[in-house]
């Protein structure tokens, strides 16, 4: 399995509300689209992009499990809200983070 897509992980500082990078360089992930979903806003159908980001497990990712609302992902110039975290069977081998493109 190739983890070859650079992804910047950011955490929101609870005091200043500024976004700060986690780590000193991007994490690397496998990136794939999730199953489609549809939402409705202002009477118009919308299909927000959702991507699965699969990472090798590391301690820095563990913190996302408990406060996902404080984290976001930057991938190819787009910002994704963390909406799910999965360390499959808590094996600490891979972590899947589902990101939803922030709607403008």
C-alpha positions in Angstrom: 0.0 0.0 0.0 1.3 3.4 -1.0 0.9 6.4 1.3 2.0 9.0 -1.3 -0.4 11.9 -1.0 0.8 14.8 1.2 -1.9 16.0 3.6 -1.5 18.9 6.1 -3.2 18.2 9.4 -4.2 21.3 11.4 -5.6 21.8 14.9 -7.5 24.9 16.0 -5.9 26.6 19.0 -8.7 26.8 21.5 -7.5 30.1 23.0 -6.8 32.1 19.8 -9.0 30.1 17.4 -6.1 30.1 14.9 -5.3 27.0 12.9 -1.8 25.5 13.5 -0.1 22.7 11.6 0.4 19.5 13.5 4.0 18.4 13.1 6.7 20.0 11.1 5.8 18.5 7.7 2.8 17.0 5.9 1.6 13.5 6.7 1.3 11.1 3.8 -1.9 9.2 3.1 -3.8 7.1 0.6 -6.7 9.2 -0.6 -10.0 7.9 -2.1 -13.5 9.1 -2.5 -16.2 7.8 -0.1 -19.7 6.8 -1.0 -21.7 9.6 -2.3 -24.2 11.6 -0.3 -26.6 14.4 -0.9 -27.6 17.4 1.1 -30.1 20.2 0.6 -29.4 23.9 1.2 -31.5 26.8 0.1 -33.7 24.5 -2.0 -30.8 23.2 -4.1 -29.3 19.8 -4.2 -25.6 19.7 -3.2 -23.0 17.0 -3.3 -20.2 17.9 -0.9 -17.0 16.1 -1.6 -16.0 13.5 1.0 -12.7 11.7 0.9 -11.2 8.9 2.9 -7.7 9.7 4.1 -5.8 6.5 5.1 -2.7 7.0 7.2 -0.2 4.8 8.9 -1.0 5.0 12.6 1.0 7.5 14.7 0.4 9.0 18.1 -0.3 12.5 16.6 -3.4 11.1 14.9 -4.7 9.5 18.1 -5.7 12.9 19.5 -8.2 13.4 16.7 -10.3 10.6 18.0 -11.4 12.6 21.1 -11.9 16.1 19.6 -12.4 15.8 15.8 -14.0 19.2 15.7 -10.7 20.8 16.5 -9.0 19.3 13.4 -9.0 19.8 9.7 -7.1 18.5 6.7 -5.6 20.4 3.8 -5.3 18.4 0.6 -4.5 19.8 -2.8 -5.4 23.3 -1.7 -8.8 22.3 -0.4 -9.9 22.3 3.3 -11.7 19.3 4.7 -13.6 19.1 8.0 -12.9 15.9 10.0 -16.2 14.0 10.3 -15.0 10.5 11.2 -11.9 8.7 12.7 -11.4 5.0 12.6 -8.4 3.0 14.0 -9.7 -0.4 12.8 -10.2 -2.6 15.9 -7.7 -0.3 17.7 -4.9 -2.3 16.1 -2.8 0.9 15.7 -1.8 0.0 12.1 -3.8 2.3 10.0 -6.2 5.2 10.7 -8.9 6.3 8.3 -10.1 9.8 8.6 -13.1 10.9 6.6 -13.0 14.5 5.5 -15.9 16.6 4.1 -15.0 19.6 1.9 -15.9 22.8 3.7 -18.9 24.3 1.9 -18.3 27.9 1.0 
